[in-house]
Amino acid sequence: MKTAIIGAGAAGCFCAIQLKRRRPDATVDIFEAGRRPLAKVAVTGGGRCNLTNSFEGIRDLREAYPRGDKLMRKVFGVFDHEDTWRWFENEGVKLTLQEDHCVFPTSQDAMEIVRLLMARMRQVGVNIRTSSRVTSVKALLEEYDNVVVTTGGYRSGLFEGLDLEIVPPVPSLFTFNLPGSPVRELMGTVVENASASLAGTRFSASGPLLITHWGMSGPAILKLSSYAARHLAQSGYDATLLVNWTGGDDAGTIRDQLSEMAARNPQRQVANTHPDTIPSRLWTYLVTKSKIREDARWAETGSKGLNRLAETLTNDSYHVKGQSRFKEEFVTCGGVALSNINNKTLECVKHPGLYFAGEVLDVDAITGGFNLQAAWSTGYMAAVSISEK
């Protein structure tokens, strides 16, 4: 049995190892357009490799996978995050679980994962052909019994002549540009529990929020960009961002808290008395934005001043114009439509012997190890499906 895998990323390499272990007699060739296998794995998680997630707090897979949650339920029935943890630890990689539920190698070194996968591929006899760009899946299907496409993002022309439904890919997991906004002067400021939403939509996310020199980032923004990826693409990345700096409290609740603060500190300056959850520089900025003088005392704010400050804290508005990539990581939503595949095998319905795994599918996730988990799981399922033929 001869199998070709297009793409030496996480899904492709993991699929190759699993397939050779199940079918040692099989020929498995990986074709990689770049010069180095697993190049993206080497930089993911800031070079630390966020392997997976504990999924604690995820009540519905749609929270982690805005697109493809139904398929992921099927795939996780074969190989899930707990299987991933066991597999890597059984192979000699010690893992650690962080407070934010992300799983990393204890070494905090992505190259440990790269070296492990490369070593296992050598041991089982996987053939890796780097600098070998495949231009036609259809032609490769004539040479091999099975072809697994694990190219990461979708490449136009690769599926020519196969009559597949393709969902146009657009960026996901990106940060927001806020051109001209004075909030950028607070770059480096982090609010640990904020919520962000897009005006006029139901898209929202919460978590730590980071102010950068170009706009806003952090888990709250990255999750929001994932949930609203297609909407933002259609709007030309021109939108109104609403930030609740208090997390989930509404303006009425915050108004009451501000009144209590004013009553306790009537002669103190507003700018010098802030909640522990909001950094002092950001608090001063928000006070000024609420049209309250920096030297004003709480007793001078009045009812209208407190209302304005409560509104700013819970419904702070910014004009988003454009997006930036998140570090070296780049994820797209879109790709090969899930209508093309059998969700129990990942085999193409129209073309027996053709399989898809990883990000080439119209499956993508929020940040936190979920995208890599999709790669491990779909790569594993494709290998099992082929081996059981």
Phi and psi in degrees as a GROMACS rama.xvg file:
@    title "Ramachandran Plot"
@    xaxis  label "Phi"
@    yaxis  label "Psi"
@TYPE xy
-113.798  127.126  LYS-2
-126.707  132.121  THR-3
-107.584  135.172  ALA-4
-117.715  125.598  ILE-5
-99.1743  104.954  ILE-6
114.856  118.192  GLY-7
-100.15  51.9367  ALA-8
-96.7464  -161.46  GLY-9
-60.1804  -49.1091  ALA-10
-65.4993  -44.0506  ALA-11
-65.8129  -46.143  GLY-12
-69.3278  -39.6708  CYS-13
-65.9527  -40.6887  PHE-14
-61.0829  -43.3773  CYS-15
-61.8853  -43.7064  ALA-16
-63.3866  -47.4866  ILE-17
-63.5329  -39.2833  GLN-18
-67.0103  -44.5457  LEU-19
-67.4316  -33.5529  LYS-20
-68.3274  -32.2071  ARG-21
-83.4414  -32.5652  ARG-22
-130.918  77.337  ARG-23
-57.6253  -25.8903  PRO-24
-78.3255  -11.7608  ASP-25
-76.1975  149.607  ALA-26
-94.1336  123.371  THR-27
-124.192  115.295  VAL-28
-113.383  128.584  ASP-29
-104.859  128.658  ILE-30
-105.937  119.396  PHE-31
-122.008  124.893  GLU-32
-68.5173  -32.7575  ALA-33
-82.8232  -179.121  GLY-34
-88.6435  -19.878  ARG-35
-126.955  126.643  ARG-36
-66.3875  151.801  PRO-37
59.4093  30.789  LEU-38
-62.6717  -38.3482  ALA-39
-72.6441  -35.1188  LYS-40
-62.3183  -34.8947  VAL-41
-64.2098  -23.6931  ALA-42
-111.935  -7.5635  VAL-43
-66.4223  149.752  THR-44
65.2744  32.3278  GLY-45
65.3236  30.5985  GLY-46
84.6318  6.03807  GLY-47
-105.969  -17.3954  ARG-48
68.624  88.7474  CYS-49
-76.9138  89.508  ASN-50
-60.9747  -44.0648  LEU-51
-162.968  -163.677  THR-52
-142.378  153.478  ASN-53
-75.6326  -13.7446  SER-54
63.97  12.9851  PHE-55
-66.1577  131.715  GLU-56
88.9705  -9.29066  GLY-57
-85.0411  104.265  ILE-58
-81.8766  -29.9478  ARG-59
-139.957  137.014  ASP-60
-60.2741  -20.023  LEU-61
-62.5644  -25.2635  ARG-62
-67.1688  -31.0725  GLU-63
-96.2134  -33.6783  ALA-64
-122.116  89.5578  TYR-65
-58.0981  -28.8044  PRO-66
-130.044  124.218  ARG-67
100.962  14.5373  GLY-68
-64.155  -35.3729  ASP-69
-67.4359  -40.9194  LYS-70
-64.1562  -41.6898  LEU-71
-63.7628  -31.4216  MET-72
-60.6457  -42.7424  ARG-73
-64.6926  -46.6958  LYS-74
-64.5507  -40.7362  VAL-75
-66.0213  -19.9803  PHE-76
-67.4788  -18.3964  GLY-77
-100.893  -42.2462  VAL-78
-156.42  111.561  PHE-79
-116.387  -166.56  ASP-80
-65.4164  -32.7435  HIS-81
-70.0365  -36.0553  GLU-82
-65.1095  -38.6097  ASP-83
-61.3741  -46.7251  THR-84
-56.7621  -49.27  TRP-85
-62.8677  -42.0405  ARG-86
-61.215  -50.4694  TRP-87
-67.6112  -38.3095  PHE-88
-68.7966  -36.2139  GLU-89
-64.7294  -26.2968  ASN-90
-86.8652  0.37447  GLU-91
105.159  5.12842  GLY-92
-97.6591  119.252  VAL-93
-80.8215  134.036  LYS-94
-114.203  157.197  LEU-95
-134.31  142.567  THR-96
-104.173  123.567  LEU-97
-86.972  169.33  GLN-98
-63.0124  -27.8731  GLU-99
-85.4403  11.8487  ASP-100
76.9821  5.37967  HIS-101
-83.3069  144.767  CYS-102
-111.095  127.426  VAL-103
-128.528  158.864  PHE-104
-64.4352  141.603  PRO-105
-57.1969  -29.7022  THR-106
-68.5095  -15.8813  SER-107
57.8841  31.819  GLN-108
-127.877  110.981  ASP-109
-61.2755  -28.3963  ALA-110
-66.3233  -21.6393  MET-111
-63.076  -38.4972  GLU-112
-70.0875  -42.8116  ILE-113
-61.1315  -47.6292  VAL-114
-63.117  -39.075  ARG-115
-62.5129  -49.8323  LEU-116
-64.7468  -39.4482  LEU-117
-63.1472  -42.6509  MET-118
-64.1158  -42.3713  ALA-119
-67.7196  -35.1644  ARG-120
-66.0684  -39.6042  MET-121
-64.1769  -42.1395  ARG-122
-62.6655  -39.4621  GLN-123
-90.2744  -9.22334  VAL-124
90.7467  34.4873  GLY-125
-78.7814  135.163  VAL-126
-94.2099  120.554  ASN-127
-110.356  122.988  ILE-128
-112.152  99.7014  ARG-129
-81.809  166.98  THR-130
51.7273  36.2329  SER-131
-126.247  91.2846  SER-132
-84.9892  123.878  ARG-133
-85.6079  129.906  VAL-134
-105.789  -13.7709  THR-135
-146.752  115.135  SER-136
-67.1911  -36.7789  VAL-137
-59.4714  -41.9219  LYS-138
-67.4118  -37.5573  ALA-139
-68.5314  -32.1442  LEU-140
-63.993  -23.1025  LEU-141
-78.2555  -19.7311  GLU-142
-98.3366  -27.1499  GLU-143
-119.571  153.67  TYR-144
-70.5013  -36.0002  ASP-145
-138.192  145.195  ASN-146
-130.608  127.542  VAL-147
-112.902  120.968  VAL-148
-94.4491  116.064  VAL-149
-133.767  48.9593  THR-150
-77.9349  -2.17219  THR-151
82.1447  -113.263  GLY-152
-70.6954  160.512  GLY-153
-73.1192  136.875  TYR-154
-116.408  119.951  ARG-155
-66.1338  143.9  SER-156
93.5871  -25.8498  GLY-157
-64.0885  -33.5044  LEU-158
-104.825  19.645  PHE-159
-58.7271  133.195  GLU-160
86.8281  2.0788  GLY-161
-102.054  -8.29244  LEU-162
55.0618  53.342  ASP-163
-100.765  148.051  LEU-164
-80.9198  126.013  GLU-165
-118.392  130.776  ILE-166
-90.8358  118.834  VAL-167
-53.1652  124.062  PRO-168
-75.9759  141.122  PRO-169
-136.531  159.138  VAL-170
-63.6344  148.66  PRO-171
-136.623  164.608  SER-172
56.0208  74.3724  LEU-173
-141.004  164.649  PHE-174
-98.2405  162.755  THR-175
-99.3472  132.538  PHE-176
-88.2184  133.077  ASN-177
-123.228  73.5356  LEU-178
-60.8757  132.544  PRO-179
79.6257  -4.00751  GLY-180
-77.4051  130.954  SER-181
-66.9014  -14.9508  PRO-182
-63.1625  -21.5432  VAL-183
-65.842  -19.2721  ARG-184
-68.0259  -13.4788  GLU-185
-94.7901  23.3299  LEU-186
-52.4603  138.952  MET-187
96.4773  -12.7681  GLY-188
-74.7715  134.551  THR-189
-123.768  132.909  VAL-190
-111.691  120.226  VAL-191
-69.8061  -28.0603  GLU-192
-135.425  90.3591  ASN-193
-123.966  164.437  ALA-194
-129.237  146.996  SER-195
-133.211  144.778  ALA-196
-147.437  168.057  SER-197
-108.152  127.574  LEU-198
-59.5237  137.126  ALA-199
81.0061  6.62732  GLY-200
-133.565  174.605  THR-201
-98.9435  6.16837  ARG-202
-75.3354  126.306  PHE-203
-153.776  158.403  SER-204
-156.668  158.871  ALA-205
-136.327  164.475  SER-206
138.278  -170.751  GLY-207
-60.7103  141.675  PRO-208
-127.73  132.29  LEU-209
-114.368  129.62  LEU-210
-89.2653  130.25  ILE-211
-118.162  175.511  THR-212
-73.0684  -10.6473  HIS-213
-111.534  -13.4207  TRP-214
163.359  -117.782  GLY-215
-136.352  146.127  MET-216
-147.031  -157.438  SER-217
93.3637  166.221  GLY-218
-53.6291  -39.3451  PRO-219
-60.7472  -44.6826  ALA-220
-71.9379  -40.9072  ILE-221
-64.7561  -39.9864  LEU-222
-64.3997  -42.8666  LYS-223
-61.4354  -40.7116  LEU-224
-64.0807  -33.5018  SER-225
-71.215  -47.902  SER-226
-60.2852  -39.4084  TYR-227
-104  19.9228  ALA-228
-53.7711  -49.7678  ALA-229
-73.0294  -37.594  ARG-230
-60.7888  -44.852  HIS-231
-67.0918  -36.5523  LEU-232
-63.2104  -42.7228  ALA-233
-67.0805  -27.7099  GLN-234
-91.7694  6.08774  SER-235
68.8507  27.8089  GLY-236
55.4286  39.5582  TYR-237
-121.784  107.497  ASP-238
-154.219  169.476  ALA-239
-106.343  119.377  THR-240
-94.001  130.642  LEU-241
-111.525  126.867  LEU-242
-117.208  130.149  VAL-243
-104.723  105.488  ASN-244
-73.7665  -9.46085  TRP-245
-97.7002  -1.44837  THR-246
96.3963  -107.675  GLY-247
-111.237  1.80567  GLY-248
-71.8473  146.982  ASP-249
-91.4651  171.885  ASP-250
-61.9782  -36.291  ALA-251
-63.8829  -43.9992  GLY-252
-63.9729  -44.2203  THR-253
-66.3843  -36.3663  ILE-254
-59.7123  -41.686  ARG-255
-64.8662  -40.7106  ASP-256
-66.0937  -38.719  GLN-257
-66.6563  -36.6971  LEU-258
-63.201  -41.0005  SER-259
-65.0464  -39.8904  GLU-260
-64.5746  -40.0594  MET-261
-65.4579  -39.4929  ALA-262
-67.4418  -34.1432  ALA-263
-78.9627  -26.7663  ARG-264
-130.971  55.4218  ASN-265
-60.6889  -32.6319  PRO-266
-98.9491  -0.466412  GLN-267
-85.2388  151.963  ARG-268
-72.5531  138.749  GLN-269
-59.1639  -41.8765  VAL-270
-66.3513  -19.3005  ALA-271
-100.725  2.47453  ASN-272
-126.532  102.768  THR-273
-132.752  156.179  HIS-274
-63.5676  149.754  PRO-275
-61.3491  -26.1975  ASP-276
-79.7104  -10.1411  THR-277
-117.457  119.841  ILE-278
-57.579  150.002  PRO-279
-60.4396  -41.558  SER-280
-63.6239  -42.0425  ARG-281
-66.4174  -39.9926  LEU-282
-60.3627  -45.5347  TRP-283
-59.9158  -41.7311  THR-284
-61.3749  -44.8164  TYR-285
-69.3525  -35.505  LEU-286
-62.4788  -47.0471  VAL-287
-63.1312  -40.4339  THR-288
-64.0209  -26.1358  LYS-289
-85.5806  10.0786  SER-290
63.7488  38.0272  LYS-291
-112.435  127.586  ILE-292
-60.1148  144.303  ARG-293
-61.6633  -31.2567  GLU-294
-94.0925  5.03809  ASP-295
-69.7853  143.486  ALA-296
-94.4151  157.939  ARG-297
-56.3992  -36.5565  TRP-298
-65.9586  -16.7117  ALA-299
-96.4271  -7.92253  GLU-300
-69.7064  -37.9268  THR-301
73.1536  171.233  GLY-302
-63.2716  -43.0135  SER-303
-64.8647  -39.1995  LYS-304
-63.5009  -42.4827  GLY-305
-64.9825  -38.1502  LEU-306
-64.4554  -43.1421  ASN-307
-64.0483  -41.7308  ARG-308
-66.8121  -41.0901  LEU-309
-62.4599  -39.2922  ALA-310
-67.2556  -40.6564  GLU-311
-65.8215  -40.6602  THR-312
-65.3628  -32.6257  LEU-313
-107.18  -12.2485  THR-314
-147.74  51.4111  ASN-315
-76.7881  127.286  ASP-316
-107.145  138.96  SER-317
-140.127  146.326  TYR-318
-91.4289  114.932  HIS-319
-88.4771  128.84  VAL-320
-139.706  91.7238  LYS-321
102.988  167.745  GLY-322
-140.378  156.482  GLN-323
-125.634  150.395  SER-324
-64.8871  149.03  ARG-325
-91.1488  102.993  PHE-326
51.2101  -137.22  LYS-327
-90.9454  -4.41183  GLU-328
-84.1405  142.578  GLU-329
-149.975  123.171  PHE-330
-123.647  144.944  VAL-331
-119.12  149.091  THR-332
-102.026  145.935  CYS-333
111.024  -175.844  GLY-334
119.857  -147.76  GLY-335
-70.3982  119.22  VAL-336
-62.3576  142.531  ALA-337
-68.9208  -13.9415  LEU-338
-67.7668  -16.2443  SER-339
-79.094  -15.8013  ASN-340
-120.2  157.296  ILE-341
-82.1835  116.067  ASN-342
-73.3765  -1.2644  ASN-343
-96.4532  -14.4781  LYS-344
-133.056  -18.9293  THR-345
69.5139  15.2185  LEU-346
-86.001  143.191  GLU-347
-66.224  133.003  CYS-348
-66.4025  -40.8237  VAL-349
-82.3338  -23.8716  LYS-350
-131.89  91.0608  HIS-351
-56.2398  137.802  PRO-352
95.7787  -9.26997  GLY-353
-103.756  126.633  LEU-354
-126.729  158.761  TYR-355
-132.693  142.322  PHE-356
-150.535  150.102  ALA-357
84.1058  -157.001  GLY-358
-72.3307  -11.6992  GLU-359
-63.4306  -25.3753  VAL-360
-75.3549  159.686  LEU-361
-79.0861  62.1221  ASP-362
-135.035  126.396  VAL-363
-151.619  163.124  ASP-364
-135.225  170.329  ALA-365
-74.1814  171.533  ILE-366
-72.2158  153.836  THR-367
126.453  18.401  GLY-368
95.2538  -2.79161  GLY-369
-72.2431  -34.4004  PHE-370
-69.2721  -40.8189  ASN-371
-65.659  -36.6166  LEU-372
-61.7084  -38.7016  GLN-373
-62.9805  -36.5145  ALA-374
-65.9436  -48.0666  ALA-375
-60.2972  -45.4666  TRP-376
-68.3702  -45.9844  SER-377
-71.1018  -35.6571  THR-378
-62.3949  -41.2335  GLY-379
-64.6073  -45.8725  TYR-380
-62.7773  -40.7573  MET-381
-61.9035  -41.4824  ALA-382
-63.631  -44.4783  ALA-383
-62.7035  -42.5973  VAL-384
-61.4893  -43.8186  SER-385
-68.4185  -42.2324  ILE-386
-66.6791  -25.9408  SER-387
-91.3539  3.53739  GLU-388
